[in-house]
Amino acid sequence: MAVELCLLLLLFCGSTISEVQPIYKPPPGTLDFGFVPTKMYDTGAYHEPGPIGILFKIVHAFLYLVQPNAFPQDLIRKLAQQKFGNTQGDYQKAIYYEIGFIVSAALGLLFVLLLPLVGLCFCMCRCCDNCGGEMHQRQKKNADCQRSCFATFLFVASLIISIGVLCAYAANQHLTNQVRGAKKLVNSNFKDLKIFLNDTPTQIDYLVSQYNTTKDKALSDLNNVGPLLGSRVQEQLGKEVRPALDAALTIAGAIRETKEALENVSVSVEVLQEGTERLHTNLTDVKMHLNNTLSDAACSAAQAASTCNIIRNSLNQLNINANFSGLPGVSSELAKVNDVLKIDLSSLVQKGYAAFNDTPDLVVNQTRNILSDIKNVLESIGSNITTFTKTLPVQKVLADLTVYLTQSEAYVQDYFPLVEQYDFYRWLGCLILCCMVVLILVFYYLGLLCGTCGYDKHASPTTRGCISNTGGNFLMAGVGFSFLFSWVLMIVVVLTFITGGNVEKLVCEPFEDRTLFKVLDTPYLLNQHWRNYLSGILFKNPNINLTFEKVYSDCKENKGIYTSLHLEHLFNINEFLNISMYTEDVALKIEHIQINLSKIILLDEMGKENLLNFSSSGIEGINFAAYLTEINKSVTKVDLLSFANDLEARADQLPKGALENALKGHANSIRMIHNQQVVPLEQAMKYVKARSTLNQSIRLLKRTSSELVGKVKNVISAVNTAQLLINNNASLVIVQETKKYMDTIIGYFEQYVEWVKESIAMEVAACKPIANVIDTAVDIFLCSYITDSVNTFWFGLGGSSIFLIPAIIFAVKLSKYYRRMDTEDVYDDTENGNNGYHKEHLYGVHNPVFTSSVEQW
């Protein structure tokens, strides 16, 4: 059945794999396959004993004192290989290891042998009126102290015995309770095993179904071959193409800007020329009239001559400073640029952009037939996986295992009442043993109670009361039952001690630290011809390194059965999941993709000629310095207001008369010219805008014309280079990007395969229930339920049995102080040879009541 289980799990893996497809560290992204459906197992293979666990720990500590030696791996291996005793040292090692148990058992056996013998001798001795059998008590001064000490010691011993018997009873009851509750734990384990078997096909089906996720993603990418492959090709070519087209488009924009700038220059110059020419005319008239005035005879007078000369010498300042009429025109350059603009270069460049942006559509149109073939391949792969999965006898093996499991469960259920019945017999037997001790304790406690309560210190030994005498009799009854029961108790203690202690040391402790597995994994241990027993049983190949410890550890971590049992030796999923067997056809189809981009024209010859014409438009020959010089000049050579004020001030220096008034009239005329013509030229929006526009346009033209011929040549060269790349070298880019595209598609298969492998290793048929069964059988049932309870039982019962010895001694001693004596010591005033008291046969007082009671006892 173990082989069938392995084959089943192996087939699980196979079916899983056939459905599987790959995981990949994806360029596009990781596929989401979801979570393998897994049900939670109910069994918690852990036992918490509760308050009695303190007793278990005390017993463990005691066993460590008895047996502190390490687990004897070598001796166990020799014993399993039937080589124990081949050397003399083996027995010595075994004795050394068991010396604690041997000494303890020897002491127990000595107890069993000697205590009944001592009891028999004690009884015979007392029958001969010795060993305290003589019903006579010597009077001593410290009698009260002795009685109190004996009573105290007996009470303490009884308390210790009581604690021991309570521990034994608690352990006995704990074991029974656990056996009664074990059925639930057993059912839980069977339920988990059924989940383990029933969920495995569902998990396999889920793994198979997730191939559709891979296929759908691959089909999605194939349907989007244009945006994916085409865009990748376009992106790579765009590194050369887009900068070239952008540069050409920049030149097209520069042509339009140049035209606008030339037009602005022409218009602005005309506006400024108009304003400055009118100002020039008015200033010329004023200057002529001033000359005429200064030619008057009044200026020849001695008082006015110098002033007139000064005014005459300053007349040449009345003139315009910025002369826009002398600037060269730009009409010829503007005409050439207009000729260039007759061809829409921007439109030609946009056509190149459009042609290049159609790359994804070209890819779609040219790969339509190949992509159809790839889709058919993907569909066939899915069909092959499904077909292969159906050929695996998973359901048959699962059905067989389920039947076997059901039969096992029925067997356990049928025999569990029998187990409970035998446990009841065991519980009853242990209870009887506890009752034996309790009976002894009852006599001791009654004896202490009656003796203490009925004792009268004023009464003589022969006149003690009935209650006190009864207490003494109870104590002696306890002593008698102690001799009767103690050896039986010790036999049980020794047997359970040897058995339970060795099970704890040789099974439970090595199982907890997994040393036991290391012993089981010893080569050639269980089969002298097999190096590894487990792999020999499962795979008929003992050379495979499959160990009990590794299988248990993997199942404890809830790994998949495929990984735990190394089922790759029966069915290697890596060979079945070889990615090439699924992707070879897909790769071949993708490699045959051929894309022709030679129809893409970035910029035709007309556009290139247009660029050359712009470079020869002559804008670089414009005298930009002359324009900028005139723009930066002031309107007039002198401030007309200052000139008018100065003129008026000099007129005031002349004698009153016509000359003075004429000069003041000319000053007012100059002020009027300033206000009506100069100020508008400096502040009016029309002229300010014209001057600003002229300044900006000239500077724009200067920048544009800078190395214009070289810039145009570079643009044409870049366009030619990009066109050459598309025509001649695009195939290399297409091959590279096609390979990346293929890797993306194949990556989905790789992701699927890796996901399936990981799921099979960690999630599919997770074997936690197997580890739980082992833990339940060994750690919980054998060790926690049975061994700990048995060890605690003998620990409590053994302690009680041992303390029966001092209890017997103290009870015998104490009973002498409680029982009614036949004779007592009689004192007189005369010293004699009997040290102040007389023997019974000389002076004893006979007590017929007590004598009759003793004879009856």
Secondary structure as the mmCIF struct_conf table of DSSP 4:
data_model
#
loop_
_struct_conf.conf_type_id
_struct_conf.id
_struct_conf.beg_label_comp_id
_struct_conf.beg_label_asym_id
_struct_conf.beg_label_seq_id
_struct_conf.end_label_comp_id
_struct_conf.end_label_asym_id
_struct_conf.end_label_seq_id
HELX_RH_AL_P HELX_RH_AL_P1 ALA A 2 SER A 18
TURN_TY1_P TURN_TY1_P1 GLU A 19 GLU A 19
BEND BEND1 PRO A 27 PRO A 28
HELX_LH_PP_P HELX_LH_PP_P1 LYS A 39 TYR A 41
HELX_RH_3T_P HELX_RH_3T_P1 GLY A 50 ILE A 52
HELX_RH_AL_P HELX_RH_AL_P2 GLY A 53 VAL A 66
BEND BEND2 ASN A 69 ASN A 69
HELX_LH_PP_P HELX_LH_PP_P2 ALA A 70 PHE A 71
HELX_RH_AL_P HELX_RH_AL_P3 GLN A 73 ALA A 80
TURN_TY1_P TURN_TY1_P2 GLN A 81 GLN A 82
TURN_TY1_P TURN_TY1_P3 PHE A 84 GLY A 85
BEND BEND3 ASN A 86 THR A 87
HELX_RH_AL_P HELX_RH_AL_P4 GLN A 88 CYS A 127
TURN_TY1_P TURN_TY1_P4 CYS A 128 ASP A 129
TURN_TY1_P TURN_TY1_P5 CYS A 131 GLY A 132
BEND BEND4 GLU A 134 MET A 135
STRN STRN1 HIS A 136 GLN A 137
TURN_TY1_P TURN_TY1_P6 LYS A 141 ASN A 142
HELX_RH_AL_P HELX_RH_AL_P5 ALA A 143 SER A 209
TURN_TY1_P TURN_TY1_P7 GLN A 210 GLN A 210
HELX_RH_AL_P HELX_RH_AL_P6 TYR A 211 ASN A 223
TURN_TY1_P TURN_TY1_P8 ASN A 224 ASN A 224
HELX_RH_AL_P HELX_RH_AL_P7 VAL A 225 VAL A 225
HELX_RH_PI_P HELX_RH_PI_P1 GLY A 226 GLY A 230
HELX_RH_AL_P HELX_RH_AL_P8 SER A 231 LEU A 294
TURN_TY1_P TURN_TY1_P9 SER A 295 SER A 295
BEND BEND5 ASP A 296 ASP A 296
HELX_RH_3T_P HELX_RH_3T_P2 ALA A 297 SER A 300
BEND BEND6 ALA A 301 ALA A 301
HELX_RH_AL_P HELX_RH_AL_P9 ALA A 302 ASN A 313
TURN_TY1_P TURN_TY1_P10 SER A 314 SER A 314
HELX_RH_3T_P HELX_RH_3T_P3 LEU A 315 GLN A 317
BEND BEND7 ASN A 319 ASN A 319
STRN STRN2 ILE A 320 ILE A 320
BEND BEND8 ASN A 321 ASN A 321
HELX_RH_3T_P HELX_RH_3T_P4 PHE A 324 GLY A 326
BEND BEND9 LEU A 327 LEU A 327
HELX_LH_PP_P HELX_LH_PP_P3 PRO A 328 GLY A 329
HELX_RH_AL_P HELX_RH_AL_P10 SER A 331 LEU A 341
TURN_TY1_P TURN_TY1_P11 LYS A 342 LYS A 342
BEND BEND10 ILE A 343 ILE A 343
HELX_RH_AL_P HELX_RH_AL_P11 LEU A 345 ASN A 357
TURN_TY1_P TURN_TY1_P12 ASP A 358 ASP A 358
HELX_RH_AL_P HELX_RH_AL_P12 THR A 359 GLN A 366
BEND BEND11 THR A 367 THR A 367
HELX_RH_AL_P HELX_RH_AL_P13 ARG A 368 THR A 391
BEND BEND12 LEU A 392 LEU A 392
HELX_RH_AL_P HELX_RH_AL_P14 VAL A 394 GLY A 454
TURN_TY1_P TURN_TY1_P13 LYS A 457 HIS A 458
BEND BEND13 ALA A 459 ALA A 459
HELX_RH_3T_P HELX_RH_3T_P5 PRO A 461 THR A 463
HELX_RH_AL_P HELX_RH_AL_P15 CYS A 466 VAL A 503
HELX_RH_PI_P HELX_RH_PI_P2 GLU A 504 CYS A 508
HELX_RH_AL_P HELX_RH_AL_P16 GLU A 509 GLU A 512
TURN_TY1_P TURN_TY1_P14 ASP A 513 ARG A 514
HELX_RH_AL_P HELX_RH_AL_P17 THR A 515 LEU A 520
TURN_TY1_P TURN_TY1_P15 ASP A 521 ASP A 521
BEND BEND14 THR A 522 THR A 522
TURN_TY1_P TURN_TY1_P16 PRO A 523 TYR A 524
BEND BEND15 LEU A 525 LEU A 526
TURN_TY1_P TURN_TY1_P17 GLN A 528 HIS A 529
BEND BEND16 ARG A 531 ASN A 532
HELX_RH_AL_P HELX_RH_AL_P18 TYR A 533 PHE A 539
BEND BEND17 LYS A 540 LYS A 540
TURN_TY1_P TURN_TY1_P18 PRO A 542 ASN A 543
BEND BEND18 ILE A 544 ILE A 544
HELX_RH_AL_P HELX_RH_AL_P19 PHE A 548 LYS A 556
TURN_TY1_P TURN_TY1_P19 GLU A 557 ASN A 558
STRN STRN3 GLY A 560 GLY A 560
HELX_RH_AL_P HELX_RH_AL_P20 ILE A 561 SER A 564
TURN_TY1_P TURN_TY1_P20 LEU A 565 HIS A 566
HELX_RH_3T_P HELX_RH_3T_P6 LEU A 567 HIS A 569
TURN_TY1_P TURN_TY1_P21 LEU A 570 LEU A 570
BEND BEND19 PHE A 571 PHE A 571
HELX_RH_AL_P HELX_RH_AL_P21 ILE A 573 PHE A 576
TURN_TY1_P TURN_TY1_P22 LEU A 577 LEU A 577
TURN_TY1_P TURN_TY1_P23 ILE A 579 ILE A 579
HELX_RH_AL_P HELX_RH_AL_P22 SER A 580 GLU A 591
TURN_TY1_P TURN_TY1_P24 HIS A 592 HIS A 592
TURN_TY1_P TURN_TY1_P25 SER A 598 LYS A 599
BEND BEND20 LEU A 602 LEU A 603
HELX_RH_AL_P HELX_RH_AL_P23 GLU A 605 SER A 615
TURN_TY1_P TURN_TY1_P26 SER A 616 SER A 616
BEND BEND21 SER A 617 SER A 617
HELX_RH_3T_P HELX_RH_3T_P7 ILE A 619 GLY A 621
BEND BEND22 ILE A 622 ILE A 622
HELX_RH_AL_P HELX_RH_AL_P24 PHE A 624 ASN A 632
BEND BEND23 LYS A 633 LYS A 633
BEND BEND24 VAL A 635 VAL A 635
STRN STRN4 THR A 636 THR A 636
BEND BEND25 LYS A 637 VAL A 638
HELX_RH_AL_P HELX_RH_AL_P25 LEU A 640 GLN A 653
BEND BEND26 LEU A 654 LEU A 654
HELX_LH_PP_P HELX_LH_PP_P4 PRO A 655 PRO A 655
BEND BEND27 LYS A 656 GLY A 657
HELX_RH_AL_P HELX_RH_AL_P26 ALA A 658 ILE A 673
HELX_RH_PI_P HELX_RH_PI_P3 HIS A 674 VAL A 678
HELX_RH_AL_P HELX_RH_AL_P27 VAL A 679 GLN A 683
HELX_RH_AL_P HELX_RH_AL_P28 MET A 685 SER A 705
TURN_TY1_P TURN_TY1_P27 SER A 706 GLU A 707
HELX_RH_AL_P HELX_RH_AL_P29 LEU A 708 LEU A 724
HELX_RH_PI_P HELX_RH_PI_P4 LEU A 725 ASN A 729
HELX_RH_AL_P HELX_RH_AL_P30 ALA A 730 MET A 762
TURN_TY1_P TURN_TY1_P28 GLU A 763 ALA A 765
STRN STRN5 ALA A 766 ALA A 766
HELX_RH_AL_P HELX_RH_AL_P31 LYS A 768 ILE A 774
HELX_RH_PI_P HELX_RH_PI_P5 ASP A 775 THR A 787
HELX_RH_AL_P HELX_RH_AL_P32 ASP A 788 ILE A 802
TURN_TY1_P TURN_TY1_P29 PHE A 803 PHE A 803
HELX_RH_AL_P HELX_RH_AL_P33 LEU A 804 TYR A 818
BEND BEND28 ARG A 819 ARG A 819
HELX_LH_PP_P HELX_LH_PP_P5 ARG A 820 MET A 821
BEND BEND29 ASP A 822 ASP A 822
STRN STRN6 THR A 823 GLU A 824
BEND BEND30 ASP A 829 THR A 830
TURN_TY1_P TURN_TY1_P30 GLY A 833 GLY A 836
HELX_RH_AL_P HELX_RH_AL_P34 GLU A 840 TYR A 843
HELX_RH_AL_P HELX_RH_AL_P35 PRO A 848 GLN A 856
#
